[in-house]
Amino acid sequence: MHKLFVLLFSIFYWVFGSLWILISVILIRLALAILPFSTTFNYVARPLLRVMIIIVTFGKLKIEYDSNFNPDIPSMYCFNHTNILDGLLSVCVIPKAYSGVMEAWQLKIPIYGYLMKWSGGIPVDASQHPRKIIRQLSEAAENRRKRGLSILVFPEAHRTRDGKVRSFEYGVFRMARDSGYPIVPVAVRGMFSIKRKGSYLFRPGPVQVRVGPQIPTNCSSSAELRELGQRVRRFMVEFVEIDGAT
C-alpha cells in the first residue's frame, strides 16, 4: 500500500510541479513589468515556489537559525547537495534575494533556465581553465554583492548518492574571499529520504535545516581557506550524519 501511495504521489507531484512552476514563471514575468527585482523575488517568487516544498514535506519544514546569524548581510550560502529540490528549498531558507551558481548547460533547461537567468544565476563553464573559472566567478559574485544579493552554492558540486556529505571543491571559497562575501553554512537533512538521485519517486516527509552564522572569508593563505571549507563541511556532517543518525 505504501509503494502505491509513493507512486501516485510522485505522479501527482511531477504533473502538478511542472504546471505550478510554469504558472510561477508567468506570474513572475508579469510582476517584473511593474516591480523591481528584489520586491518580485521576495513577494511573488518566494511564496509561489515555497508551495512545492510545503507539499512534499506535508508542511513539516523546520528551519533553525543560529542566534548570531544576520539575515541582512549579503552572504554566500553553502548547502549540502541532495536532490533536484534543493534550489526550491533554498527559497524557503535564504531570507533575501539571491543568485545561484550552476553549470552553464542548466541555463538552457526550459522554464528552470529562465528562473536562473531572471535571478542573475552565475554559470560555470567547466571547459575553461580552473583559474579562469574562479576569476570569472569572483567577478560575477562581486557584481551581485554590490547589488545587495546573496549567492547560493553547493560546495560538493554534485548530489549525494548515499545521503552522506561528499568531499568539497574549494573554488567556491576562493570565490567568496575574492568577491568579499562571508560564508553561511547550511545543513539539510530529510531531503535524501524524499528524493534520491537517479529515482523519479518522491516520498514526502519532514525536513530539518540548520543555518549557521556568517563566517568571515578574509583568509590570507590557501591553507586557511581550506580550513574554512573543512569547518563548513564539519558543520554539515555533524547535523546530517551524526545528529541525524541519533
N, C-alpha and C positions, 0 to 999 in steps of 0.2 A: 504493500500500500504506500509506503514511504517513497519507493522508487517511482511509482506512478505520479505521486504528488510532485516530486522533483522534476520529472519530465514535463508535466503540464505547466508547472510554474515557469520552467525555463522557456517553453514555447511562448507563453504569455509575455514573459519579460523581454525576450528578443523582439517580439512584434510591437508591444507597447513602447519599449525603449526606443526603437527605431523611429516610430511615429512621434514620440514625445520630443526626441532630440531635433527632428525636422521642424516641429512646431516651435520649439525653443529658438532655433536659428532664425526662423521667420520673424518672430516677435522681437528678437534682439536687433535684427536689421532695421525693423520699423522704429524701435526705440532710439537707435543711433541717429536717426534722422532729426530727432528733437532734443536728445540728451547727450551730455558729454560721456566719454568712455567710462570713467570711474563710477558715475551715477548709474549708467546702464549695467555695468558689471555687478554692482552691489545690490541694486534694487530690481533688476529684471533677470539677468543671467543667473545670479546666485539662487534665488528662490525657485526658479524653474528647474535648474539642474540638480538641486538638492532632492527633488522628488524621487529621482532614480535610486538614491541611497536610502531614503526613508522607506521605500517599498521593499528593497532587497534585505534590509535589516529589520523589517517589521517595526520600524520606529525605535529600535534598540541600539542607538548610536550614542556612545558615551565619550566625551572629549574632556580630557583633564589638562589644564594649562598650568605650567609652573608659576609660582607666585611672583617670580622675577621676570616673567615674560612680558614684553611691552608690545601690544598689538599695533601701536602707531609707528614703529620703526620699520622702514622697508628692509626686508631681510631675505636671505636665501634659505628656503625651507627644504631640508633634506629628508625625504620619506624613504622607508624601505619599500621595495617594489614587489607587488604580489600578483596583480591581475589587471585586466583592462578597465576596471572600475576605479583604479587609484586616482585618476585625474578628476573624476566626479567627486570622490571622497575629499580631495584637496579643497574643493569649493566649499565644503562644509567646515573645513579646519582653518584655512588661512583667512584671517579676518578682513583683509583689504584686497583691492585689486592686484592681480599678479600676472606674470607671463611664465610660460613653461619652456623648458629646454627639451627638444625632441630630435630624432633623426629626420633629416630633410625630407625623406620619402613620405613621412606621415602627413606633411602639409598637402599632399596630393589626394588624400583619402576624402571621398565625398562627405560633405556635411561636417565631419570631425575636423578635416583640414581647414574648413572655413573658420570654425571656432578657434583653432590655434592661430591662424593668421590674424583674426579680429582681436585676439587678446595679446598680440605682439609676441607670439611664440618665436623662440630663437632656434633656428635649425642647425643641426650638426651634419657637416658633410664629411663622412668617415673616409672618403677617398683622399683627403688632403693630409699633409704632414701634421703630426700631432702638435707641434709648436705653433703652426699657423692656425690650427683649430682653436687652441687656447687663446691666442691673440684675438681672433675674431669674436670668440665667445665673450671675452673680457670687455671688448669694446661695445658689443651689443648689450651686455649686462650693465655697463656704466651708463649707457643711454637710458635704460629702464629705470635705474636708480635715480637719475636726475629728474625723471618724470614722476617719481614717488611710487613706483611699482615694486612689488616684491617679485621673487623668482622661485619657481618650483623645480627641483632637481631630484633625480634618483641616482645616488652615487653607485649603486650596484650595476646600473646601466641596463640590466636585463631582469626579467621576472624570475622569482624563485621557483624551483621545481620541487622542493621538499619542505617548504614552509620556514626554512632557516634563512638567516640574513647572509647573503652572498658576500664575497670579498668586494672591496671598493675600488673604483677607479678614481684617482686623486685629482684629476684635471678640474673637477667642479670646485675643489677647494682652492686651487690656484686662481680659478676664475673669480671666486668670491673675494679673495685677497686683492687681486689686481683691480677689481671694479669697486672695492670699498664696501662690500656687503658683510654684515655679521651673519653667522650661521645659526639657524634654528633647527635642532634635531627633532624629528617627528617619528615616533614608533607606533606602528599599527598592528593589532592582532585581531584575528577573526575573519579577515578577508580571504585567507587561504582556504578556510572551510567553505566559504561561499562560492568561490570560483578559482579553479586551478588552470594553469597554463596547459593548453592542449585539449581542454574539455569545453564542450558547449553547454554544460549544465550549470545552473545556478541553484545553490542550496541556501535559502535565506536563513539568516541568523544574526546574533548580536556582534557588534564591532566596537572595540575599545581603542582609543587613541590617546597617547601621552605626548604632550608638546613641551619641549624643554625651553630654557631661557636663551636669549641671544648670546652667542659666543663670539668675541672679537676675533678677527682674522688677520691681525697685524703681526703675522709671523715673519721672522727675519731670515729663516733658512728652510730648506726643503725638509729637514728633519722635524722642525717644529710644525710644519704644515702637515706632514704625515701623522704626527702625534695628534693633531687636531682631528684628522679624519678618523683615526683609531678611537678617539674619545667619542665621536659621534656614533661610530659603529657599536661601541660598547653600550651606549645608551639604548640603541635599538635591540641588541641581543638580550640585554637584561630584561627588557619588557616583553619582547616577542617570544624568546626561547626559554628564559629562566622563570620569570614571573608567570608566563603563560602556561608553563608545564606544572605549576604547583596547584 
